[in-house]
Amino acid sequence: MRIIVALLALAAIGTPAMADKATPQKLTLERLFASPALGGAAPRALKLSPDGTLLTSLRPRADDRERYDLWAVDTRTGVARMLVDSAKIGNGAQLSEAEKMQRERARIGGTKGIVAYDWAPDGKSLLVPLDGDLFIATLDGKVRRITATQSTELDATISPRGGFVSFVRDQNLFVADLATGSERRLTRGGGDALSWGLAEFVAQEEMDRTKGAWWAPDDKRLAVARVDESKVAIVSRAAIGADGTKVYDQRYPRAGAANAVVDLFVINVDGSGQVRVDLGTNPDIYLARVNWSPDGKTLYVQRESRDQKTLDLLKVDPATGKSTVVFSEHSKTWLNLHDDFHALRDGSILWSSERDGFSHLYRWHAGKWAQLTRGPWMVKTVVGVDETKGLVYFTGNRDTPIDQNLYSVPLQGGAVTLLTENGWWNNAVMSRDASRIIVTRSNPNQPEQTYLADATGQRLSWVEENRVDGLHPYAPYLAEHVPTVFGSLKAADGSVLHYKLLKPRLATGQRAPVFMQVYGGPGAGRQVTDAWGGVVQQYLVQQGWVVFSIDGRGTPDRGAAFEGQIYRAMSSVEVDDQIAGVNWLKKQDFVNPAKIAVYGWSYGGYMALRLLERAPGVFAAGVSGAPVTRWELYDTHYTERYMGNPTTEAAAYQRSDALPNAGAIADPLLLVHGMADDNVVFENSTALMARLQESAHPFETMVYPGQTHRVAGPGISAHLWKTILGFLDRQVVNKEQK
């Protein structure tokens, strides 16, 4: 459940030692969310041109932090220039509902301008979707329009050899010939509940699969998903806005109900020769991943069972559609999907697996497995493979669970080499030939920096140093910063739990209230990482709050045994571990034990409710944003992965749902939700409201017309936090202790 924390998973920052002096200022809520962003330049979608001479990215405007333009930096000279100005070529057309929902799934809802682009293989041009149409931009600054229709072109991709662009229009797959400008429709029948070339809702939201069409390396054919949602229940979602209410009939596969039926076809680029891939006799499966072999002669498909305990790698003959199982992964709880599949030239396969209890790299060849990495740590993502030098590059947390680093390991096995510095949270993108690396890093003392490195990790040049000096937008606020303190506690079973703490400057003997921020849960539930995430928590500290978070059992990146303790038992050990954190806080001489508030958004909102239900009187108040209150209301792939099917595991749902126990809430509660939320639908909160009213429990509510799961935007973000802090001032800070 990659639920958005939306401005709210906000790590603290410290004072960079290199900062120049500036006139000290206090943070204000209005400045936190104004332009330019206080974290400085933060480019997105970083890519290297095929020849490695240009590093491209999407950058926000200084006067509008939500609008992005396409920029390029010459890796030889460091000179930066804007390639495409979104304001000049865009027409400001209203986004289609389909594109809005795709952006919500991609966690970029609310962004404007250019949100994606694709390099042509020859490195001479780029594909730029904007305002529902497609454009080709060349390096001399010229832009050529490819499409000009009333319909929105979705999921546009340049073919591997650069001859074509594929895209989806009106739920059918099209191909445009870049040489002639002509376009061809490859599929028919798309519309209503049927679509071609698009990823279905749960694939986008929960499976990290955003594509529904995959080009063969030779440009001659594509693998295309056909999605039939006719059996998926229609949920009438009322998007309540300031100017009225629009009702959308959304196909939403709730836990236990029917999923979309997804088939896979191979289609020639001219539309002929449609071949159906044999995915087995059971239609109730998930199409997890699709990859072509480097020579284009084989299609590899990952097929996941509905209960997510079995994952089969299928080898498919694209000419006939015939498939065979290469190997299978199994789990007694669930399997975490990944993108670490690489078909190598010698016929072997690079793969990651948690079969030994931790995510590690393996090489499969002719039925035999060779383990490349091992130990009580996790491989996160493969970012590059150099078959010539025999090296794999990957991110992981070998050195500490709160950091993420880049490493390399030989394809034949051997020593793991650290390529980035400890004390940072590092992400990386590699060039196609694995000779250059774009590293983006941050820590609590430094907002995101981006640099270009060689294959050994040696920094060659800064792409964006983002140095917090006198010109940086955050420089005037550095003097008020406090450091982030990391530590650990023991859970009841002896597991190590990591926490982070920010403490305001206090007079001797003074005790402060605590803002305890919780998320928890599997998949995306971590709060305690050595990364920069914003400045809201520093604002809270300036207002006199101690800020505290602890990652309990069930959160990811700690191994299958640590994460799997919440299997069919959500909010069990998770709640225990949060309460262990509270008990530790109450023993600290700088904490007022009667003034501890809990806050969370999405899964964190659910956890805030469960903490108030399980531990009445422990918290002075709770804030629950966009919470899941009944897991039966959430989608199949996420919920059934951890909870099983509600038709057979009703008792597990009853134990884990927040709604049946709402009557146990005895402490002050603020409930917040966007009224157009299509992820954690508004019904979750209205059901809770009704239950609290039935039990005669008073609570406060703030709902946001037109806002989705991401309650944010000009004015909205400041209003949200004024509402939260106003509630906490009344119920915690200024409330007399009994």
C-alpha positions in Angstrom: 0.0 0.0 0.0 2.2 2.8 -1.3 -0.1 5.3 0.3 0.9 8.9 0.1 2.2 10.6 3.2 1.7 13.8 1.2 3.9 16.5 2.8 3.7 14.6 6.0 6.5 12.1 6.1 8.8 15.0 7.0 12.2 14.3 8.3 14.2 16.9 10.2 17.3 18.7 9.1 20.3 20.0 10.9 22.7 22.9 10.2 25.1 22.3 7.4 28.6 23.2 8.6 29.3 25.0 5.3 26.4 27.4 5.5 27.2 31.1 5.2 25.7 33.5 7.8 22.3 35.0 6.9 19.9 37.1 8.9 18.2 34.6 11.2 14.4 34.2 10.7 11.7 32.0 12.2 9.8 29.6 10.1 6.2 30.3 9.3 3.6 27.9 7.9 3.0 30.1 4.9 6.8 30.1 4.0 7.0 26.3 4.4 4.8 25.8 1.4 5.6 28.8 -0.7 7.9 29.0 -3.7 10.8 28.5 -4.1 10.9 25.3 -2.0 13.0 25.7 1.1 14.9 22.5 0.3 16.4 24.1 -2.7 16.6 22.7 -6.2 15.3 19.1 -6.3 15.4 17.8 -9.9 13.2 14.8 -10.8 13.4 12.1 -13.4 17.2 12.2 -13.9 18.5 10.4 -17.0 21.7 10.3 -19.0 21.6 10.7 -22.8 22.6 7.5 -24.7 26.1 8.9 -25.2 26.4 10.1 -21.7 27.1 13.8 -22.6 23.9 15.2 -21.3 22.2 14.7 -17.9 18.5 15.6 -18.2 16.0 16.2 -15.5 12.7 17.9 -14.6 13.2 21.0 -12.5 10.6 23.2 -10.7 10.3 26.8 -11.4 11.5 29.3 -8.8 8.2 31.1 -8.8 6.0 27.9 -9.0 7.3 24.9 -7.2 4.6 22.7 -8.8 5.5 23.4 -12.4 8.3 21.5 -14.0 10.4 22.2 -17.2 12.9 19.9 -19.0 16.6 20.8 -18.4 19.9 19.4 -19.5 23.4 19.7 -18.0 26.5 19.1 -20.2 28.4 16.4 -18.2 31.7 17.7 -19.8 31.3 21.4 -19.0 28.7 21.5 -16.3 26.7 24.1 -18.3 22.9 23.8 -17.7 20.2 25.0 -20.0 16.4 24.6 -20.3 15.5 22.3 -23.2 11.7 22.6 -23.1 9.8 25.4 -21.4 6.5 23.9 -20.4 4.8 27.3 -20.3 5.7 28.1 -24.0 4.6 24.9 -25.7 1.8 23.9 -23.3 -1.8 25.0 -23.8 -2.9 24.5 -20.2 -5.5 22.0 -21.3 -7.5 20.4 -18.5 -6.2 17.0 -17.6 -8.4 14.0 -18.4 -9.7 12.0 -15.5 -7.5 9.1 -16.6 -4.3 11.2 -16.5 -5.3 12.7 -13.2 -5.6 9.2 -11.7 -2.3 8.1 -13.3 -0.6 11.0 -11.6 -2.2 10.1 -8.3 -0.9 6.6 -8.7 2.6 7.9 -9.5 2.5 10.3 -6.5 2.8 13.4 -8.6 -0.8 14.6 -8.3 -0.9 18.4 -8.3 2.2 18.8 -10.5 2.0 20.9 -13.6 4.0 21.2 -16.8 6.2 18.3 -17.9 6.0 15.3 -15.7 7.7 12.6 -17.9 10.0 12.3 -20.9 11.9 9.7 -22.9 15.2 9.8 -24.7 15.4 8.7 -28.3 18.0 5.9 -28.7 20.2 8.1 -31.0 20.4 10.8 -28.3 19.4 13.5 -30.8 15.8 14.1 -29.5 13.4 13.5 -26.6 9.8 12.5 -26.4 7.8 15.0 -24.2 4.2 14.5 -23.3 2.5 17.7 -22.2 -1.2 18.8 -21.7 -2.5 15.6 -23.3 -0.4 15.7 -26.5 3.0 14.4 -27.6 6.0 16.5 -28.7 9.5 15.7 -30.0 12.2 18.1 -28.7 15.6 18.3 -30.3 18.8 19.5 -28.7 18.8 22.8 -30.5 15.6 23.9 -28.6 13.1 23.1 -31.4 9.9 21.3 -30.6 7.7 19.3 -33.0 4.2 18.3 -32.2 3.3 14.6 -32.9 -0.3 14.6 -31.9 -3.1 17.2 -31.7 -6.3 15.5 -30.6 -9.1 16.1 -28.2 -8.3 12.8 -26.5 -5.3 12.3 -24.1 -2.4 10.2 -25.2 -1.2 8.1 -22.3 1.9 6.1 -21.6 3.9 7.3 -24.6 7.2 5.4 -25.2 9.9 5.7 -27.9 10.7 2.3 -29.4 14.2 0.8 -28.6 15.6 1.7 -32.1 13.8 5.0 -32.3 11.6 4.4 -35.2 8.2 4.7 -33.5 6.3 6.1 -30.5 3.6 4.0 -28.9 0.8 5.4 -26.9 -2.7 4.7 -25.7 -5.6 6.8 -26.9 -9.3 6.1 -26.0 -8.1 2.8 -24.4 -6.5 1.4 -27.6 -2.8 1.1 -28.4 -1.5 3.3 -31.3 1.9 3.6 -32.9 3.2 6.7 -34.6 6.0 6.4 -37.3 8.5 9.2 -36.4 9.9 9.3 -40.0 6.6 9.8 -41.7 4.4 11.2 -39.0 1.7 8.6 -39.8 0.0 6.7 -37.0 -1.6 3.3 -36.8 -4.1 1.8 -34.3 -2.9 -1.7 -33.3 -5.8 -2.8 -31.2 -9.6 -2.5 -31.3 -12.4 -2.8 -28.9 -11.0 -0.5 -26.2 -13.6 1.4 -24.3 -15.8 1.2 -21.2 -14.4 -1.8 -19.2 -11.9 -2.9 -21.8 -8.5 -1.3 -22.4 -5.3 -2.2 -24.3 -1.8 -1.1 -23.3 -2.6 0.3 -19.9 -1.8 -1.0 -16.4 -4.9 -1.7 -14.3 -5.6 0.1 -11.0 -3.8 -2.3 -8.7 -0.8 -2.7 -11.0 -0.3 1.1 -10.8 -1.2 1.6 -7.2 0.3 -1.5 -5.5 2.5 -3.5 -7.9 4.9 -0.8 -9.1 3.9 -1.7 -12.7 2.9 1.4 -14.6 3.2 0.0 -18.1 0.8 -2.1 -20.2 2.9 -2.3 -23.4 6.5 -3.4 -23.9 8.6 -3.0 -27.1 10.8 -5.8 -28.5 14.4 -4.7 -28.9 14.2 -4.7 -32.7 11.1 -2.4 -33.0 9.2 -5.1 -34.8 6.6 -6.1 -32.2 5.2 -5.3 -28.8 3.8 -7.3 -25.9 0.5 -5.7 -25.0 -1.8 -6.2 -22.0 -5.5 -6.5 -22.5 -7.4 -5.5 -19.4 -11.1 -6.5 -18.9 -12.6 -4.9 -15.9 -16.2 -5.9 -16.6 -16.3 -8.1 -13.5 -14.8 -5.5 -11.2 -17.3 -3.8 -9.0 -18.2 -0.2 -9.8 -17.8 2.2 -6.9 -19.6 5.5 -7.2 -17.1 7.9 -5.9 -18.4 11.4 -5.1 -15.7 13.9 -5.8 -17.0 16.7 -3.6 -15.6 20.1 -4.6 -16.1 23.7 -3.7 -18.2 24.3 -6.9 -20.3 21.1 -6.7 -20.1 17.4 -6.7 -19.1 15.1 -9.5 -19.9 11.4 -9.3 -17.4 9.0 -10.9 -18.2 5.4 -11.5 -14.8 3.9 -10.7 -13.8 0.3 -11.2 -12.4 -0.5 -7.8 -11.4 -4.1 -6.8 -12.1 -4.2 -3.1 -10.6 -7.0 -1.0 -12.3 -10.3 -1.6 -14.0 -9.1 -4.8 -13.3 -9.7 -8.5 -10.1 -8.4 -10.0 -9.6 -7.3 -13.6 -8.8 -10.1 -16.0 -5.5 -9.4 -17.7 -4.3 -11.1 -20.8 -1.1 -10.6 -22.7 -0.7 -10.5 -26.5 2.2 -10.1 -28.9 1.4 -7.8 -31.8 3.5 -6.8 -34.8 4.2 -3.2 -35.3 1.9 -3.1 -38.4 -0.9 -4.5 -36.3 -0.8 -8.0 -37.8 0.0 -11.4 -36.2 -1.8 -11.0 -32.9 -0.7 -13.9 -30.6 -2.1 -14.6 -27.2 0.4 -15.5 -24.5 -0.4 -18.6 -22.5 -0.6 -17.4 -18.9 -2.1 -20.6 -17.6 -5.6 -21.9 -17.0 -6.4 -19.8 -14.0 -7.5 -16.3 -15.0 -7.5 -15.0 -11.4 -3.8 -14.1 -11.3 -1.7 -11.0 -11.5 0.5 -10.0 -14.4 3.4 -8.8 -12.4 6.2 -8.0 -14.8 7.1 -8.4 -18.5 10.6 -8.3 -20.0 12.1 -9.1 -23.4 15.4 -10.9 -23.7 18.3 -8.8 -25.2 18.0 -10.5 -28.5 14.2 -10.2 -28.7 13.7 -13.9 -29.2 12.2 -14.6 -25.8 9.5 -12.9 -23.7 9.8 -13.3 -19.9 6.6 -12.9 -17.9 6.2 -12.9 -14.1 2.9 -14.5 -13.0 1.8 -13.9 -9.4 -0.9 -16.0 -7.7 -4.0 -14.2 -6.2 -2.8 -15.0 -2.7 0.7 -13.7 -3.6 2.5 -16.7 -2.1 3.7 -18.0 -5.5 5.5 -16.1 -8.3 6.3 -18.0 -11.5 8.8 -16.8 -14.1 7.5 -17.8 -17.5 9.6 -18.1 -20.7 7.4 -17.3 -23.7 7.9 -18.0 -27.4 6.6 -14.7 -28.9 5.8 -16.3 -32.2 3.4 -18.9 -30.7 2.6 -17.6 -27.2 3.6 -20.9 -25.7 5.0 -20.6 -22.2 7.0 -22.8 -19.8 7.9 -22.2 -16.2 11.6 -21.3 -15.7 11.4 -21.3 -11.9 9.1 -20.3 -9.1 9.3 -18.4 -5.8 7.2 -19.4 -2.8 6.4 -17.9 0.6 4.3 -18.9 3.6 3.2 -15.2 4.0 3.7 -13.1 0.9 6.2 -12.3 -1.8 7.5 -8.7 -2.4 7.7 -7.9 -6.1 10.8 -6.3 -7.5 12.4 -5.0 -10.7 15.7 -6.9 -10.4 15.2 -9.3 -13.3 17.9 -9.1 -15.9 18.3 -11.7 -18.8 22.0 -11.9 -19.5 23.7 -12.6 -22.8 24.9 -16.1 -21.8 21.3 -17.2 -21.0 21.6 -16.8 -17.3 19.2 -14.7 -15.2 20.0 -12.1 -12.5 17.3 -12.1 -9.9 16.7 -11.1 -6.3 14.9 -13.2 -3.7 14.1 -13.3 0.0 14.5 -17.1 0.1 17.1 -16.9 2.9 15.0 -14.4 4.9 16.6 -11.3 3.4 16.5 -9.8 -0.1 19.7 -10.8 -1.9 21.0 -11.2 -5.5 21.2 -14.6 -7.2 22.2 -15.8 -10.6 20.2 -18.6 -12.2 21.7 -20.7 -15.0 20.4 -24.0 -16.4 18.5 -24.8 -13.2 21.2 -23.9 -10.8 21.3 -21.0 -8.3 24.4 -19.0 -7.3 23.9 -16.5 -4.5 25.9 -13.3 -5.0 25.1 -11.4 -1.8 24.3 -12.6 1.7 23.9 -11.5 5.3 21.3 -9.9 7.6 20.7 -6.9 5.3 18.6 -6.1 2.2 19.3 -5.5 -1.4 16.9 -2.8 -2.5 17.2 -2.3 -6.3 19.5 -3.3 -9.1 20.5 -0.1 -10.9 22.9 -1.4 -13.5 24.6 -4.4 -15.0 28.0 -4.4 -16.8 28.3 -7.8 -18.4 31.7 -6.9 -20.0 33.3 -6.1 -16.6 31.1 -8.7 -14.8 29.6 -6.4 -12.2 26.2 -5.7 -10.8 25.4 -2.3 -9.2 22.6 -2.1 -6.6 21.3 -0.1 -3.6 21.0 -1.7 -0.2 21.4 -1.2 3.5 24.4 -3.5 4.4 26.0 -0.9 6.7 23.0 0.2 8.7 19.2 -0.1 8.4 18.7 3.7 8.5 21.0 4.4 5.5 20.8 3.4 1.9 24.0 3.1 -0.2 25.2 2.0 -3.6 27.3 -1.1 -4.0 28.7 -3.4 -6.6 29.3 -7.1 -6.6 30.9 -9.4 -9.3 28.4 -11.4 -11.4 30.5 -14.5 -10.5 30.2 -13.7 -6.8 32.7 -12.2 -4.5 33.2 -9.2 -2.2 30.6 -6.4 -2.1 32.1 -3.0 -2.7 30.7 0.2 -1.2 30.5 3.0 -3.8 28.8 5.8 -1.7 29.4 7.4 1.7 27.8 6.2 4.9 25.6 8.7 6.7 23.5 9.4 3.6 20.4 8.1 2.0 21.5 7.4 -1.6 19.6 6.7 -4.8 21.2 6.0 -8.1 20.6 5.9 -11.9 23.1 4.4 -14.3 23.8 5.0 -18.0 23.0 2.1 -20.4 26.6 1.0 -20.6 27.0 1.2 -16.8 29.9 3.6 -17.1 28.3 6.6 -15.4 26.2 7.0 -12.3 23.8 9.8 -11.2 23.7 9.7 -7.4 21.1 11.7 -5.5 21.7 11.8 -1.8 20.5 13.6 1.3 20.8 13.4 5.1 19.2 15.2 8.0 21.9 17.9 7.6 21.7 18.4 3.8 18.8 18.6 1.4 19.1 16.6 -1.8 22.3 16.8 -3.8 22.9 15.2 -7.2 26.3 14.4 -8.6 27.8 12.5 -11.6 30.1 9.6 -10.7 32.1 7.0 -12.6 31.6 3.3 -12.2 33.8 3.2 -9.1 31.6 5.8 -7.4 34.1 8.6 -7.7 32.4 11.9 -8.0 33.2 13.6 -11.3 31.1 16.7 -11.0 28.1 18.2 -9.2 24.9 18.3 -11.1 23.1 20.1 -8.2 25.2 20.7 -5.1 22.3 22.5 -3.5 24.7 24.1 -1.1 22.9 25.7 1.8 24.8 29.1 1.8 23.7 32.7 1.9 21.8 32.4 -1.4 19.9 29.2 -0.6 16.2 29.7 0.3 16.8 28.0 3.6 19.8 29.9 4.8 17.9 32.5 6.9 16.4 29.7 9.0 19.5 27.6 9.8 20.3 29.3 13.1 17.0 27.9 14.6 17.7 24.2 13.7 18.1 21.4 16.1 19.8 18.1 15.3 18.1 14.8 14.7 19.0 12.2 17.2 18.9 8.5 16.1 18.7 5.6 18.6 17.2 2.2 19.2 15.0 0.3 21.6 14.1 -3.4 22.0 10.8 -4.8 21.1 9.1 -7.4 23.3 10.6 -10.2 21.2 14.1 -8.7 21.3 13.9 -7.1 17.8 15.9 -3.8 17.5 13.6 -0.8 16.8 15.1 2.4 15.4 13.8 5.8 16.4 14.5 9.4 15.6 14.0 12.4 18.0 14.1 16.2 17.7 14.2 18.2 20.9 13.5 21.9 21.2 15.9 24.1 23.2 14.6 23.9 26.8 15.4 25.6 30.0 16.7 23.4 32.8 13.9 21.3 34.2 11.5 22.2 31.5 9.3 19.5 30.0 7.9 19.7 26.5 4.8 18.1 24.7 5.5 15.4 22.2 4.4 15.2 18.6 4.6 11.5 17.8 4.5 10.9 14.1 3.5 7.3 13.1 3.2 5.5 9.9 4.2 1.8 10.2 3.0 -1.0 8.1 4.7 -3.0 5.3 5.9 -1.8 1.9 6.3 2.0 2.5 5.9 2.4 6.2 9.3 3.7 7.3 9.8 7.0 9.2 13.3 6.6 10.5 15.8 7.0 7.7 18.9 9.1 7.4 17.4 11.3 4.8 16.1 14.8 4.2 12.4 15.1 3.9 11.3 18.7 4.5 11.1 21.2 7.3 7.7 20.8 8.9 9.2 18.9 11.8 11.7 21.7 12.4 8.8 24.1 12.5 7.1 22.0 15.1 10.3 22.0 17.2 10.4 25.8 17.0 6.8 25.8 18.4 8.1 23.8 21.4 7.3 20.2 20.4 9.5 17.2 20.9 9.1 15.3 17.6 9.5 11.5 17.8 9.0 8.5 15.4 9.8 4.8 15.8 9.8 2.1 13.1 8.1 -1.0 14.6 7.9 -4.6 13.5 6.1 -4.9 10.2 8.0 -2.1 8.4 10.1 -3.0 5.4 13.8 -3.3 4.7 14.6 -5.4 7.8 14.0 -8.9 6.5 11.1 -11.3 6.1 10.9 -12.3 9.8 10.7 -8.6 11.0 8.2 -7.6 8.3 6.1 -10.7 8.4 5.0 -10.4 12.0 2.0 -8.5 10.9 0.8 -11.2 8.5 -3.0 -11.4 9.1 -2.4 -9.3 12.2 -2.2 -5.7 11.2 -2.0 -3.2 14.1 -0.9 -6.0 16.6 2.9 -5.9 17.2 2.9 -2.5 15.4 0.8 -1.0 18.1 2.9 -2.7 20.8 6.1 -1.2 19.4 4.7 2.3 19.2 3.5 2.0 22.8 7.0 0.8 23.8 8.3 4.1 22.2 5.8 6.1 24.3 6.9 4.3 27.5 10.5 5.2 26.8 9.5 8.8 26.1 7.7 9.1 29.4 10.9 8.3 31.2 12.8 11.1 29.6 13.3 14.2 31.8 12.5 16.6 29.0 9.1 15.1 28.1 5.8 16.0 29.7 4.3 12.5 29.9 0.7 13.9 30.1 1.1 15.8 26.8 1.9 13.2 24.1 0.0 13.5 20.9 -0.1 11.0 18.0 -0.4 12.0 14.4 -0.5 9.9 11.2 -1.7 10.1 7.6 -3.1 7.2 5.5 -1.7 4.0 7.0 -0.4 6.3 9.7 -3.9 7.7 10.2 -5.1 4.1 10.6 -2.4 3.5 13.2 -3.3 6.7 15.1 -6.9 5.3 15.4 -5.7 1.9 16.5 -3.4 3.5 19.1 -6.2 5.5 20.6 -8.4 2.4 20.6 -5.8 0.1 22.2 -4.4 2.6 24.7 -7.0 5.0 25.9 -5.5 7.6 28.2 -2.0 7.1 27.0 -2.2 9.9 24.5 -3.4 13.4 25.2 -4.9 13.6 21.6 -4.7 12.1 18.2 -4.8 13.3 14.6 -5.9 10.8 12.0 -5.5 11.8 8.3 -7.2 9.9 5.5 -7.3 6.6 7.5 -8.3 3.2 6.4 -11.0 2.2 8.9 -12.2 -1.1 7.3 -9.7 -3.1 5.3 -12.7 -4.6 3.3 -12.9 -1.1 1.7 -9.3 -1.2 0.4 -8.0 -2.9 -2.7 -7.3 -6.5 -3.4 -3.6 -6.6 -4.1 -2.5 -4.7 -1.1 -5.0 -5.9 1.5 -5.0 -9.6 0.6 -1.2 -9.7 0.5 -1.0 -9.1 4.2 -4.5 -10.0 5.5 -5.7 -12.8 3.2 -9.1 -12.9 1.5 -11.9 -11.5 3.8 -14.2 -14.3 2.6 -12.0 -16.8 4.3 -10.1 -14.7 6.9 -13.0 -12.7 8.4 -11.7 -13.0 11.9 -8.3 -11.4 10.9 -10.2 -8.5 9.4 -12.4 -8.1 12.5 -9.3 -8.0 14.7 -7.5 -5.5 12.5 -10.2 -3.1 11.4 -10.5 0.2 13.2 -14.2 0.6 12.8 -15.4 -2.2 15.2 -13.4 -0.8 18.0 -14.1 2.9 17.4 -16.2 3.0 20.6 -13.1 2.5 22.6 -11.7 5.9 21.6 -11.8 8.1 24.7 -9.3 10.8 23.9 -9.7 13.9 21.8 -9.6 13.1 18.0 -9.2 15.2 14.9 -10.2 13.4 11.7 -9.0 14.8 8.3 -9.8 13.6 4.8 -9.9 14.8 1.2 -13.4 14.6 -0.2 -12.3 13.4 -3.6 -9.9 10.7 -2.4 -9.9 7.7 -4.8 -7.2 5.8 -2.9 -8.4 5.6 0.7 -12.0 6.5 -0.3 -13.9 9.1 1.8 -16.3 6.3 2.9 -13.6 5.2 5.4 -14.0 8.4 7.3 -17.8 8.8 7.0 -18.1 5.3 8.4 -16.0 6.2 11.3 -17.9 9.4 11.9 -21.1 7.5 12.1 -19.7 5.0 14.5 -18.3 7.7 16.8 -21.6 9.5 16.7 -23.5 6.4 17.6 -21.2 5.9 20.6 -21.8 9.6 21.6 -18.1 10.3 21.4 -17.3 13.9 20.5 -14.6 14.5 17.9 -13.4 17.2 15.5 -13.4 17.0 11.7 -11.9 18.9 8.8 -12.7 17.8 5.3 -11.2 19.2 2.1 -13.5 19.6 -1.0 -11.8 18.6 -4.2 -8.7 17.2 -2.5 -7.6 13.7 -3.1 -5.3 11.6 -0.9 -2.8 14.3 -1.3 -4.3 17.2 0.7 -1.9 19.9 -0.5 -1.5 23.0 -2.7 -1.4 26.7 -2.5 -3.1 27.8 0.7 -4.4 24.2 1.4 -1.2 23.0 3.1 -1.0 25.9 5.4 -4.6 25.6 6.3 -4.2 21.9 7.0 -1.4 22.5 9.5 -3.1 25.5 11.1 -6.0 23.2 11.7 -3.9 20.4 13.2 -1.9 22.7 15.4 -5.0 24.7 16.5 -6.5 21.4 17.6 -3.3 20.4 19.4 -3.0 23.8 21.1 -6.5 23.4 22.5 -6.3 19.7 23.5 -2.7 19.3 24.5 -0.5 22.4 24.9 -3.0 24.7 26.6 -5.2 22.1 28.2 -4.9 22.0 32.0 -3.7 18.7 33.4 -6.0 17.0 35.8 
